[in-house]
Amino acid sequence: MSNNSDPFDSHSNDPIERDNRAAAKITDPDDAGEPAAVAEQMRCLQAMARERDAIIDSSSDGLFVCDNHATVIRINPASERIHKIKADAIVGRNMVDLIEQGFIDRSAALEAIQKRATVSLLQKKDHRKLISTGTPVFDDSGELIRVVVSERDITEIDTLQRCLEEEQAIKDQLQTQLAEMQQRLIQTQKIIARSPNVVKLLKQALKVSKADSSVLITGESGVGKGLVANLIHKNSHRAEKPLIRINCGAIPESLIESELFGYEKGAFTGARAGGKPGHLELADGGTLFLDEIAELPLSAQVKLLRFLEDGRVNRLGGTQARQVNARILAATHRDLKQMVGEGTFRHDLYYRLNVIPLVVPPVRERKECLLPLLRYYVDYFARKLGSPKRLSHAAVESLMAYPFPGNVRELMNICERAVVMSELEVIALEDLPRDVVSHAGDAGATPSVQWPPQMTLEQILQSVERALLLEATQKYRNQSQIAAALGISQPTVARRMKKYGLMASLTIRER
Ligand SMILES: Nc1ncnc2c1ncn2[C@@H]1O[C@H](COP(=O)(O)OP(=O)(O)OP(=O)(O)O)[C@@H](O)[C@H]1O
């Protein structure tokens, strides 16, 4: 290839060529009287030149070497391959001519000479994409003596990159579809999830539903631990099989083992003649949800641990263990770790159950869920009662200020009671339990409006309505939010705000 075709013209005034000619002369073995040190130096120079040639020729990137006028003096085998041309056909030709003849569309060598700096550019060659980088070489006096152009064929990298981007796009699309499907699933299961912490929890629950590992669901009483267990089961490959729920706190200690593991006939006095399968066996192929797991007696904890280790169930009074394939979900409102420290819960069982921990936040930490939960349950009980109901603004304010110590279950009870107790369609403060109203502080109080005695009731009501709307414009960002908070439609909000000249105050806030 190129090093066979000597790139250096012996008559040239090129500075590098001059040095090479001098070296060739000195290293001539016939050159009599040559000092040994100079000969050694020349051998080194020749070795370096061979090394340089080997580097240039073995490079997988194409390399062009041009003189200071952009005339090609050498190209390596990679460039021959890229351009499908022999070095002889290109050496000695100038880049300007090569562009004119359509061999290339741009020259990094020419641009590097022009700018006296390294230049990178993208070239198209026979449907292929090349990145060319022209690097100028200067001598000690700052004179530009060479330009080395490296070329890389990026067609394949580019194609791969495009494939990757397409795959990423498909993945993103699938993920969006999955998220939408999950959202629909959550909605069909009537789970209200607006707060980021609840959304995150449900995403985690949907993710773990695909595995078979044990899950420990913790959270205060009535926060929805059972709901999460249900979601996990319904979304798992076990969905067609039963979800068996057992409340470990509700079963007398003396019966819990027989309930969980079953018994053989005659296992104890009062035992059924034919024996009885336990909840674990009933959950075979499905899921066993152990609610209030902290209440499980230590003796039953040992047996449960054994089952988690070998998947075998030994009925009470039985001699033969049965293989059972049940996934275990457990829940508690107690601090199991603390119980382990106190010695009331086995640490080995705790670690077995806690493979995937899920924490359900209390309602007070789900501010964004509160109003949708209230509306959802008011609608739910109103539908059951067969008469439409909605919460008044004051009732909403009171409920929003209430800490719901008993969580979602208490919220449901309050909504049910309010729906049943209210005589009118709009649920008023009086329909709420006293402790809910007492928490409201100023929030539930009627806005204080001063009026002179000569005002009519109609005028007073309008004055109150205007004050309320004005307050709402300070609090909410748009008419829809105001409508939602006041329990009226958005067109009604618009009409009344116009009537009271309040449009400007909201427009300013909306900005
Ligand atoms: N995000 C939610 N959306 C709608 N309803 C909910 C939500 N979370 C909980 N609930 C409802 O609250 C009630 C209590 O939920 P659940 O029984 O799952 O709570 P829990 O934490 O298991 O209670 P406990 O500690 O007493 O066992 C259920 O009727 C459930 O449907």
Ligand as a Chemical Component Dictionary entry (heavy atoms), coordinates in Angstrom:
data_LIG
# 
_chem_comp.id                   LIG 
_chem_comp.type                 NON-POLYMER 
_chem_comp.pdbx_formal_charge   0 
_chem_comp.three_letter_code    LIG 
# 
loop_
_chem_comp_atom.comp_id 
_chem_comp_atom.atom_id 
_chem_comp_atom.alt_atom_id 
_chem_comp_atom.type_symbol 
_chem_comp_atom.charge 
_chem_comp_atom.model_Cartn_x 
_chem_comp_atom.model_Cartn_y 
_chem_comp_atom.model_Cartn_z 
_chem_comp_atom.pdbx_ordinal 
LIG N1  N1  N 0 -56.702 4.600  48.647 1  
LIG C1  C1  C 0 -57.928 4.185  48.975 2  
LIG N2  N2  N 0 -58.956 4.430  48.174 3  
LIG C2  C2  C 0 -60.198 4.032  48.483 4  
LIG N3  N3  N 0 -60.509 3.355  49.599 5  
LIG C3  C3  C 0 -59.512 3.067  50.439 6  
LIG C4  C4  C 0 -58.170 3.470  50.180 7  
LIG N4  N4  N 0 -57.389 3.029  51.182 8  
LIG C5  C5  C 0 -58.200 2.391  52.033 9  
LIG N5  N5  N 0 -59.459 2.401  51.599 10 
LIG C6  C6  C 0 -60.630 1.785  52.246 11 
LIG O1  O1  O 0 -60.428 1.909  53.634 12 
LIG C7  C7  C 0 -60.909 0.761  54.293 13 
LIG C8  C8  C 0 -59.826 0.240  55.177 14 
LIG O2  O2  O 0 -58.848 -0.342 54.371 15 
LIG P1  P1  P 0 -58.119 -1.706 54.787 16 
LIG O3  O3  O 0 -59.036 -2.638 55.451 17 
LIG O4  O4  O 0 -57.385 -2.156 53.590 18 
LIG O5  O5  O 0 -57.104 -1.100 55.858 19 
LIG P2  P2  P 0 -56.075 -1.875 56.759 20 
LIG O6  O6  O 0 -54.887 -1.015 56.858 21 
LIG O7  O7  O 0 -55.888 -3.251 56.247 22 
LIG O8  O8  O 0 -56.831 -1.907 58.134 23 
LIG P3  P3  P 0 -56.466 -2.788 59.438 24 
LIG O9  O9  O 0 -55.187 -2.272 59.968 25 
LIG O10 O10 O 0 -57.607 -2.514 60.341 26 
LIG O11 O11 O 0 -56.401 -4.209 58.978 27 
LIG C9  C9  C 0 -61.323 -0.232 53.231 28 
LIG O12 O12 O 0 -62.723 -0.214 53.079 29 
LIG C10 C10 C 0 -60.687 0.307  51.981 30 
LIG O13 O13 O 0 -61.456 0.010  50.826 31 
# 
loop_
_chem_comp_bond.comp_id 
_chem_comp_bond.atom_id_1 
_chem_comp_bond.atom_id_2 
_chem_comp_bond.value_order 
_chem_comp_bond.pdbx_ordinal 
LIG N1  C1  SING 1  
LIG C1  N2  SING 2  
LIG C1  C4  DOUB 3  
LIG N2  C2  DOUB 4  
LIG C2  N3  SING 5  
LIG N3  C3  DOUB 6  
LIG C3  C4  SING 7  
LIG C3  N5  SING 8  
LIG C4  N4  SING 9  
LIG N4  C5  DOUB 10 
LIG C5  N5  SING 11 
LIG N5  C6  SING 12 
LIG C6  O1  SING 13 
LIG C6  C10 SING 14 
LIG O1  C7  SING 15 
LIG C7  C8  SING 16 
LIG C7  C9  SING 17 
LIG C8  O2  SING 18 
LIG O2  P1  SING 19 
LIG P1  O3  DOUB 20 
LIG P1  O4  SING 21 
LIG P1  O5  SING 22 
LIG O5  P2  SING 23 
LIG P2  O6  DOUB 24 
LIG P2  O7  SING 25 
LIG P2  O8  SING 26 
LIG O8  P3  SING 27 
LIG P3  O9  DOUB 28 
LIG P3  O10 SING 29 
LIG P3  O11 SING 30 
LIG C9  O12 SING 31 
LIG C9  C10 SING 32 
LIG C10 O13 SING 33 
# 
